[in-house]
Amino acid sequence: MRAAFGWLTVLRVGGNPSPRGVLPWAPLVGLVLGDLASLTGWLGARYASPLVGAVLGVALLAWLTRGLHLDGLADTADGLGPLRGRERALQVMRAGDVGPFGVATLVLTLLLQVAALAQLFTVEGGWLALWTAVVAARLAMARTGLPGVPVAEGSSLGAAVAGTVSRVWLAGCTVVAVACVLATATWLGDVAQGARLVAAGVLGLAAGELLHRRARARLGGVNGDVMGAAGEVTTAATLLAAAVLLG
């Protein structure tokens, strides 16, 4: 757990924790990040405007994660976007610069997240969608550590976390996340909203799964960039679906 917060957030945990046990605890990290981002966004929407709240919520997430997942999204877009072979795609992803595909994908994804979240902050209890999206994103990341998931050539991080997440553990985390959403929605007085948010989370995870499968087909497996990209895509898709279902 300590290693998970050290690798997936700005928190300094001391020592040099191995990434081996990071992914199983990613959903718990998402729970904490979702709490902080939702509270910040709600306060911004309440005392300024829904747009301000949306920007603050997304910005806080970027800061709390050191922008690593956004960097992974940009690198993955550069690798998967142009028509290039597997070896060349991996070389591009390992390079330090960001190409046009990466920039465009990064900007549009952030705009989509902010726009959808701004809409959600106009809905009573809409802040719960951000919490749902953040936790769903970490479930998508944990999914890349299931047994049998191939690792892209040259990925030390991918090799370190390969097979570290059991299917039973991931299923249990998913059940707990769904229960939290439904319980919170019930507490807020709108059980139907909770059901719609669960549906939005499922759609978000489906989008992350599509990216996962595309990466495996093009790159031969997953790496750290793909893990981060899966999280950002899941977040954006969940927020979009929630904006449609709750709007």
N, C-alpha and C positions, 0 to 999 in steps of 0.2 A: 504493500500500500504506500509506504514512504517513497519507494522508487517511482511509483506511478505519478505521484504529485510532483516529484522532482523532474521527471521527464516530460510530463504533459502540461505543466504550469510554470509560472515564474518563481514558484516557491523554491527556496534554497534549503535542501535537506541535509547538506553536509556529506562528506565522504565522496565516494564515487560509485553510486548505486548502479547495479547492472540492469539493463533493460529487459532482462529475461522475464521478470514477473510483472511487467507494466500493463499489458493488455487486459488481463483478467480484472483489474481494478479500474479500468478506464470508465465504466459506467458510474462508479462512485465519484470519480473526478468530475464527470459530467453533471452529477447531481449537485455538487458544490458550486461548480461554475454556473450552472443554470440558476441556482438561487441568487447568486451575486448579480448576474446579468439581468435577471428578471426584476429584481428589486431596483437596480439602477435605472433600467428602462422605464419602469412604472413611475418612479419618482420624477424622471425627466418629462414623461408624458403628462403627469398630473400638474406639475408646477411650471412647465414651459409649453410644450406642444407634443403631439404624438410623433411628429417627425424628429424632434429633438430627442425624445425618449428612445426612438428606434436607433438613431445614430449612436447615442451613448451606450445602449445595450450591445450593439455590434462592436463598437470600438473597445469596450471593456473586455469582451471576449478575445479580441485580437491581442490586446495587451496582456491579459492573463495567460495566454498560450504562447506568448512571445512571437506571434505571427507564424509559427512553424507550420500550422495546417494550411494557412493561406499560401505560404511558400511552396508547400507540397502540391497544392492545387495548380499553381502557376507552372511548376515544373512538369507536372503530369500532363497538363494541357499542351505544353510544348512538345512533349514526347509522343502523345497520342494524336495530336492534331494533324500535322503534315503527313503526307504519304511517304514514309521512310521505313527502312528495315528495322528489325529488332535491335541489332547491335548499335545502329546509329541513334535510335530513339533513346536507348539507355545512356549513351554518351551525352546526348543533349540534356537529359534530366540530371546528370551528374555535374554538368557545367554550372558555374556560379551565376551566369547572367540569365535574364528572362527575355524570351522572344515575344513577337507580336501575338501569337496564340495565347501565351501565358498572360500577357497584360490584358488582352481583351476579355479572357475568361475571368480573370481576377476582378476586374472592374465591374463587369456585368453581374457576376455572382454577388458581389457586395451590394450593388444597387438593388438587385432583386431581394436580398435579405432585408435591407433597410425599408424598401417600399412595402413589402408584405408586412413587416413588423409595424410600420407606421399605421397601416390599415387595421391591424389587430389591436393596437392600443386605443382605437376608437370604440372597441367592443368591450362590454363589461366582462372582466375576467380574462381578457385577451392576452394578458401577460403570461398566462399559463402555457400558451403556445410556444413562447421562447424557451421555457423550461423543458417542454416536451421535445423541441427540436435539438437542444443541446444534449440531452440524454440520449436521444435516438442516434445522434451523430457518434457518440462514444460506443453505442452498441454496434454501429456499423464498423467502427475501427476495431473493436474486439473481435468481430466476425473474421477479420483477416488473420487472426491467430488460431483459427480452428485447425484440428488435425487434417492433413491432406491438402492444405492450401499451399501451392508451389511458391517458391521464393524466386524473385528475379535475379538473374546472374549478377554477382558483385555486390549484393545488398547485405551488408553486415548486420544491420538492424533487423531486416526481414528474417535472416537466419537465426538471430538471437531470440526472436519472439515466436518463431514458427512452432505450431502445435502446443502452445502454452495455454490455450483457452479450451476447456472441455465444453462439449455441446450441452451437457446438463447444467453447467455453471451459467453459460450464456442464456439458456432458456429460463433459468431461475431469475437472472438479472432482468430479463425482458418482462417476466410476470410481475416482478416487484415494481418496475417502472410503470407498467399499465395500471397496477393497483394504486400507485401514488397519484397518477393523473385522475383516475376515476374518483378516488377519495377526496382529492382537493376540489374537483369540480362539484362533488356532492356537498362539500362544506360550503362552497360558494353558492349553492342553491340551484345548480344547473347540471344535472346528470347527463342530459343530452349533449351538452357542450363537451363534456368529458369523452363521450363516445366518439364525437366528431374529431376530437384531438387525437384519440387513439388511431382513428382511421388516417388522419394526416400523418402520424408517425409511421404507420405501415407504408404509406405511399412514399414517404421520405426514405425509408429503408430500402424500398424497391429501387429508387433512383440510385442509391449508393451501391446496391447490388449490380445494377447495370454497369456502372463504372468499374466495379470490381471485375466483372466478367470481361469487359472490354480490355482492361489492363492485362489480365491473364492471357488473353488471346494475342495481344500485340507484344507484350513484354516477356511472356513466358512465366509470369508470376507477379507477386506483389513486392513492393519495397516501402521504405518510410514515406516517400512522396505519395504513393498511392493510398496509404493509410490516412494521411492528412487530407488528401483530396476527397476520399470517400466520406470523411466527416463533414467537410464543407458542403459537398453536394447534398448530403442527407439533410443538413441544416436548412439549406436554401429550399429544397423540395418540400420539407415539412412545413416551413413557414408559408410557402406559396399555397400548399394544399389547405392549410389552416385558414388562410385569408379567404380562400374561395368557400370553404365549408362553413365558416363562421360569419362571413360577410353577408 
